[in-house]
Amino acid sequence: MAKISAVIGQWYHDVARERLFEVVAFDDYSGAIEVQYEDGTVDEFDSETWRELVLLAAAQPDDWRSSLELSEEDRLFADDVLVPANSGDLLSALEMDDPLEWDEF
């Protein structure tokens, strides 16, 4: 039984599953505890399931963001602003119906 309270930003070791995760949010409406594992996977536990977990407080892993980081090639272009080639005045590209043409009926 988990006797550890869920704290946003705290890392925990799930002993049964041998996984590390961080609590990232609470859903006040449903009472769910949202977590993110070190590989980036997001999951949630309801409060009853949280109490059943066998947890230990853990330190943040040194390289936990490595799977989420940009590659060196992507990092070169990360700050580029992407503008579609035809992003000019989109309204001018629309063809307006002639309001006097009644042949549609």
C-alpha positions in Angstrom: 0.0 0.0 0.0 1.3 3.4 -1.0 1.7 5.6 2.1 3.4 8.2 0.0 1.4 11.2 -1.1 1.5 12.2 -4.7 3.4 15.5 -5.1 3.7 17.2 -8.5 7.3 17.2 -9.6 8.3 14.3 -7.3 9.8 11.1 -8.8 8.7 7.7 -7.5 9.9 4.1 -8.0 7.0 1.6 -8.6 8.5 -1.5 -7.0 6.1 -4.0 -8.5 6.7 -2.8 -12.1 10.3 -1.7 -11.6 9.6 1.7 -13.3 10.4 5.3 -12.4 7.9 8.0 -13.0 7.2 11.6 -12.1 3.8 13.0 -11.0 3.0 15.7 -13.5 -0.6 16.7 -12.7 -3.8 16.1 -10.7 -7.2 16.1 -12.2 -9.3 17.8 -9.6 -12.6 16.7 -11.2 -11.9 13.0 -11.4 -9.2 12.7 -8.7 -6.8 11.1 -11.1 -3.0 11.4 -10.6 -1.2 11.9 -14.0 2.3 10.6 -14.3 5.1 10.5 -16.9 7.5 7.6 -17.0 11.2 8.3 -17.9 10.6 7.1 -21.5 8.0 9.9 -22.0 4.9 7.7 -21.7 2.1 9.4 -19.9 -0.4 7.5 -17.7 -2.8 8.1 -14.8 -3.9 6.4 -11.6 -7.1 6.9 -9.8 -6.7 7.6 -6.0 -7.7 4.0 -5.1 -5.1 2.5 -7.4 -2.4 5.0 -6.1 -3.0 3.7 -2.6 -2.5 0.1 -3.7 0.9 0.9 -5.4 4.1 -0.1 -3.7 6.1 3.1 -4.1 9.4 4.5 -3.0 10.4 8.2 -3.3 13.2 8.4 -6.0 15.6 10.9 -7.2 15.2 12.3 -10.7 17.2 10.2 -13.2 20.2 12.1 -14.7 19.3 11.3 -18.3 15.5 11.0 -18.2 14.9 13.6 -20.9 17.3 12.1 -23.4 14.5 10.1 -25.1 12.5 13.3 -25.5 15.3 15.6 -26.8 15.9 16.7 -30.4 18.5 15.0 -32.5 21.5 17.1 -33.5 20.1 17.5 -37.0 16.7 18.6 -35.7 18.3 21.0 -33.2 20.0 22.9 -36.1 16.5 23.9 -37.4 14.6 24.0 -34.2 14.2 27.8 -34.2 13.3 28.2 -37.9 9.9 29.6 -38.5 8.0 27.5 -41.0 5.7 29.4 -43.3 3.6 27.6 -45.9 4.4 28.7 -49.4 0.8 29.7 -50.2 0.2 31.5 -46.9 -0.6 34.9 -48.5 -4.1 36.3 -48.4 -6.1 33.1 -48.1 -9.4 34.9 -48.6 -8.4 36.2 -52.0 -7.9 32.6 -53.2 -11.6 31.7 -52.5 -14.0 32.0 -55.4 -17.1 33.8 -54.4 -20.5 32.8 -55.7 -22.3 35.4 -57.7 -25.4 36.3 -55.7 -27.4 37.0 -58.9 -27.0 33.5 -60.3 -30.1 31.6 -59.5 -29.4 28.5 -61.6 -28.6 26.4 -58.6 -32.3 25.8 -57.8 
